[in-house]
């Protein structure tokens, strides 16, 4: 049963985020007034990622009997690791335009705003980076589901929220290199299916290494924290009028509230109390796959 749920959740997060991004592009994504404000999407995604990491994944990992100092060490390692992946342009595909004539562009055109910059290698470079990113997301979602279905649902929502702005940028870039809008959606959707493949690999890997589950959860947390703090929030650090700043804060809180709501609803369906899944916990609180 766990595998079926993981496949369904990773498909929704991986492909659903592409279709939602295409819908928002159709409605109209704006940096200013009118349409869907991209700043709101970034704030929502940042709030969802931070809430998932600090309110759900990390507390679950620290319920194990592993020394907290060791888990904090893994968290630090994860942050440095994702920073190095970012530098290698394997994790955040939004940085590919740093090459060549655009080597200085990252100071002004960071992350999702890359949609307006030319890229080396065209659309295939975007799709390659996106596929790697989605595969990693799938592993993280699977790790959360194996710990607890409630955690898995929360993680899937967080991934969905932060992938929408990514895919908006991808679609814009692909549409610039090809006039066929439908083909662009299909290509990015195929990259999104890598989330499902990552979920299957993660399900097998974590199930084989039950004692390592808390470490997987901490690594998932470090990924979410890094994406939020290094990629999303810096784009919100602009000098804006008070009204727009307040809107950013509101949407950040909405992201946190969304994750909390999903967690509460899922918790209500799968048992009550803070340890509703204790029955499946072993030495480190693991749930065996069905």
C-alpha positions as CSV (number, residue, x, y, z in Angstrom):
1,X,0.0,0.0,0.0
2,X,2.8,2.4,0.8
3,X,4.3,2.1,-2.6
4,X,1.0,2.8,-4.3
5,X,0.5,5.9,-2.2
6,X,4.0,7.1,-2.9
7,X,3.6,6.7,-6.6
8,X,0.3,8.6,-6.5
9,X,1.7,11.4,-4.4
10,X,4.9,11.8,-6.4
11,X,2.9,11.9,-9.7
12,X,0.7,14.6,-8.3
13,X,3.7,16.6,-7.0
14,X,5.8,16.0,-10.1
15,X,3.3,16.3,-12.9
16,X,0.5,18.2,-11.1
17,X,2.9,21.1,-10.4
18,X,3.6,21.3,-14.1
19,X,0.0,21.5,-15.0
20,X,-0.7,24.0,-12.3
21,X,2.2,26.1,-13.5
22,X,0.8,26.0,-17.1
23,X,-2.6,27.1,-15.7
24,X,-1.1,30.0,-13.9
25,X,0.8,31.1,-17.0
26,X,-2.5,30.9,-18.9
27,X,-4.1,33.1,-16.3
28,X,-1.1,35.4,-16.3
29,X,1.8,35.5,-13.8
30,X,2.9,39.1,-13.1
31,X,5.8,40.6,-11.1
32,X,3.6,43.6,-10.4
33,X,-0.1,44.2,-10.2
34,X,-2.6,42.1,-12.1
35,X,-2.8,38.4,-12.7
36,X,-1.0,36.0,-10.3
37,X,1.8,37.7,-8.5
38,X,5.0,35.6,-8.7
39,X,6.1,37.0,-5.4
40,X,3.1,35.5,-3.7
41,X,3.9,32.1,-5.2
42,X,7.5,32.3,-3.9
43,X,6.3,33.3,-0.4
44,X,3.8,30.5,-0.3
45,X,6.4,28.0,-1.4
46,X,9.0,29.2,1.2
47,X,6.4,29.0,4.0
48,X,5.4,25.5,3.0
49,X,9.0,24.3,2.8
50,X,10.1,25.8,6.2
51,X,7.0,24.5,7.9
52,X,7.4,21.0,6.6
53,X,11.1,20.9,7.7
54,X,10.8,22.5,11.2
55,X,7.3,21.4,12.2
56,X,7.2,17.9,10.8
57,X,10.3,16.2,9.4
58,X,12.8,17.3,12.0
59,X,10.5,16.6,15.0
60,X,9.8,13.1,13.6
61,X,13.6,12.5,13.2
62,X,14.3,13.7,16.7
63,X,11.8,11.2,18.2
64,X,14.3,8.5,17.5
65,X,16.9,7.5,20.0
66,X,19.8,8.9,18.0
67,X,21.9,11.5,19.7
68,X,20.5,15.0,18.8
69,X,24.1,16.3,18.2
70,X,24.5,13.7,15.5
71,X,21.3,14.6,13.8
72,X,22.2,18.3,13.9
73,X,25.5,17.3,12.3
74,X,23.6,15.5,9.5
75,X,21.5,18.7,9.1
76,X,24.7,20.8,8.8
77,X,26.2,18.3,6.3
78,X,23.0,18.4,4.3
79,X,23.0,22.2,4.0
80,X,26.7,22.2,2.9
81,X,26.0,19.2,0.5
82,X,23.1,21.0,-1.2
83,X,25.1,24.2,-1.4
84,X,27.8,22.2,-3.3
85,X,25.2,20.7,-5.6
86,X,23.9,24.1,-6.2
87,X,27.4,25.3,-7.1
88,X,27.7,22.4,-9.5
89,X,24.4,23.4,-11.1
90,X,22.9,19.9,-10.5
91,X,20.3,20.8,-7.9
92,X,18.9,24.3,-8.8
93,X,18.4,24.3,-12.5
94,X,17.6,28.0,-12.3
95,X,21.3,28.9,-12.2
96,X,22.3,27.5,-15.6
97,X,22.6,31.0,-17.1
98,X,25.7,31.7,-14.9
99,X,27.8,30.4,-17.8
100,X,29.6,32.4,-20.5
101,X,28.3,36.0,-21.0
102,X,25.9,35.6,-18.2
103,X,28.4,34.7,-15.5
104,X,27.5,37.8,-13.5
105,X,23.7,37.5,-14.0
106,X,23.0,35.7,-10.8
107,X,23.2,38.8,-8.7
108,X,20.2,40.3,-10.5
109,X,18.4,37.3,-12.0
110,X,18.4,34.6,-9.3
111,X,16.4,31.4,-9.2
112,X,13.0,31.4,-10.7
113,X,13.5,34.8,-12.3
114,X,15.8,32.9,-14.8
115,X,12.8,32.7,-17.1
116,X,13.9,36.0,-18.6
117,X,17.5,35.1,-19.3
118,X,18.9,33.1,-22.3
119,X,20.5,29.8,-21.5
120,X,23.3,27.7,-22.7
121,X,22.1,24.5,-24.2
122,X,18.6,25.7,-24.7
123,X,15.6,23.7,-23.4
124,X,17.5,20.5,-22.9
125,X,19.7,22.0,-20.3
126,X,16.6,23.1,-18.4
127,X,15.0,19.6,-18.7
128,X,18.1,17.8,-17.5
129,X,18.4,20.0,-14.4
130,X,14.7,19.7,-13.8
131,X,14.9,15.9,-14.0
132,X,17.7,15.7,-11.4
133,X,15.8,18.0,-9.1
134,X,12.5,16.0,-9.5
135,X,14.3,12.7,-8.8
136,X,15.7,14.1,-5.6
137,X,12.2,15.4,-4.6
138,X,10.8,11.9,-5.1
139,X,13.3,10.3,-2.7
140,X,12.5,12.9,-0.1
141,X,8.8,12.3,-0.4
142,X,9.2,8.5,-0.2
143,X,11.3,8.9,3.0
144,X,8.6,11.0,4.6
145,X,5.9,8.5,3.6
146,X,7.8,5.5,5.1
147,X,8.0,7.4,8.4
148,X,4.3,8.2,8.4
149,X,1.6,8.8,5.8
150,X,0.8,12.1,7.4
151,X,4.4,13.3,6.9
152,X,4.4,12.0,3.3
153,X,1.3,14.1,2.5
154,X,2.8,17.2,4.0
155,X,6.1,16.7,2.1
156,X,4.3,16.1,-1.1
157,X,2.3,19.4,-0.7
158,X,5.5,21.3,0.1
159,X,7.2,19.9,-3.0
160,X,4.2,20.8,-5.1
161,X,4.2,24.3,-3.7
162,X,7.9,25.0,-4.5
163,X,7.9,23.2,-7.9
164,X,5.2,25.5,-9.3
165,X,7.4,28.6,-9.5
166,X,10.2,26.4,-10.9
167,X,8.1,25.0,-13.6
168,X,6.7,28.4,-14.6
169,X,10.2,29.5,-15.4
170,X,10.9,26.2,-17.3
171,X,7.8,26.7,-19.4
172,X,8.7,30.3,-20.2
173,X,12.2,29.3,-21.3
174,X,11.0,26.4,-23.4
175,X,8.3,28.6,-25.1
176,X,11.1,31.0,-26.0
177,X,13.0,28.3,-27.7
178,X,10.0,26.7,-29.4
179,X,6.7,28.1,-30.4
180,X,4.9,24.9,-29.6
181,X,3.3,25.5,-26.2
182,X,1.8,22.0,-25.9
183,X,5.2,20.4,-26.6
184,X,6.8,22.5,-23.8
185,X,4.2,21.2,-21.3
186,X,4.8,17.6,-22.4
187,X,8.5,17.9,-22.1
188,X,8.4,19.5,-18.6
189,X,5.8,16.9,-17.6
190,X,8.1,14.1,-18.6
191,X,10.8,15.6,-16.4
192,X,8.2,15.7,-13.7
193,X,7.7,12.0,-13.9
194,X,11.2,11.6,-12.5
195,X,9.7,12.5,-9.2
196,X,7.8,9.2,-9.3
197,X,11.0,7.3,-10.3
198,X,12.7,8.9,-7.3
199,X,9.8,7.9,-5.1
200,X,10.2,4.3,-6.1
201,X,13.9,4.3,-5.6
202,X,13.5,6.1,-2.3
203,X,10.8,3.5,-1.2
204,X,13.2,0.6,-1.9
205,X,16.3,2.3,-0.5
206,X,14.7,3.5,2.8
207,X,12.9,0.2,3.3
208,X,16.2,-1.6,3.0
209,X,17.8,0.7,5.6
210,X,15.3,1.1,8.3
211,X,17.8,2.3,10.9
212,X,18.8,5.2,8.6
213,X,15.3,6.6,8.3
214,X,15.9,9.5,10.8
215,X,18.9,10.5,8.8
216,X,16.9,10.5,5.6
217,X,14.3,12.7,7.2
218,X,17.0,15.2,8.4
219,X,18.5,15.3,4.9
220,X,15.1,15.9,3.5
221,X,14.7,18.8,6.0
222,X,18.1,20.2,5.0
223,X,17.0,20.2,1.4
224,X,13.8,22.0,2.1
225,X,15.5,24.6,4.4
226,X,18.2,25.2,1.8
227,X,15.8,25.7,-1.1
228,X,13.7,28.1,1.0
229,X,16.6,30.2,2.4
230,X,19.0,30.1,-0.5
231,X,16.7,30.1,-3.4
232,X,13.2,31.5,-2.6
233,X,13.6,34.0,0.2
234,X,16.5,35.9,-1.4
235,X,14.1,36.7,-4.2
236,X,11.7,38.3,-1.7
237,X,14.4,40.5,-0.2
238,X,13.6,43.5,-2.3
239,X,12.8,47.0,-1.2
240,X,9.0,47.1,-1.7
241,X,6.2,49.3,-0.6
242,X,4.6,48.4,2.7
243,X,1.6,46.9,1.1
244,X,3.6,44.5,-1.1
245,X,5.8,43.6,1.9
246,X,2.7,42.8,3.9
247,X,1.4,40.7,1.1
248,X,4.6,38.7,1.1
249,X,4.3,38.0,4.8
250,X,0.7,37.0,4.5
251,X,1.5,34.5,1.7
252,X,4.4,33.2,3.7
253,X,2.0,32.5,6.6
254,X,-0.5,31.0,4.2
255,X,2.2,28.5,3.1
256,X,2.8,27.6,6.8
257,X,-0.9,27.3,7.5
258,X,-1.5,25.2,4.4
259,X,1.1,22.6,5.5
260,X,-0.4,22.6,9.0
261,X,-3.9,22.1,7.6
262,X,-2.8,19.2,5.5
263,X,-1.1,17.7,8.4
264,X,-4.1,18.1,10.7
265,X,-6.5,16.6,8.1
266,X,-4.2,13.7,7.4
267,X,-3.6,13.1,11.1
268,X,-7.4,13.0,11.7
269,X,-7.7,10.3,9.0
270,X,-4.9,8.1,10.2
271,X,-5.2,8.3,14.0
272,X,-5.2,10.8,16.8
273,X,-2.5,11.9,19.2
274,X,1.1,12.8,18.6
275,X,2.1,9.1,18.4
276,X,-0.7,7.7,16.3
277,X,1.8,5.7,14.3
278,X,3.8,4.4,17.3
279,X,2.6,0.9,16.6
280,X,4.7,0.7,13.5
281,X,7.8,2.2,15.2
282,X,10.8,0.0,15.9
283,X,14.0,1.2,17.4
284,X,14.0,4.4,15.4
285,X,10.3,4.7,14.7
286,X,10.0,3.1,11.3
287,X,7.0,1.8,9.4
288,X,7.4,-1.3,7.3
289,X,6.1,-1.2,3.8
290,X,3.1,-3.3,3.0
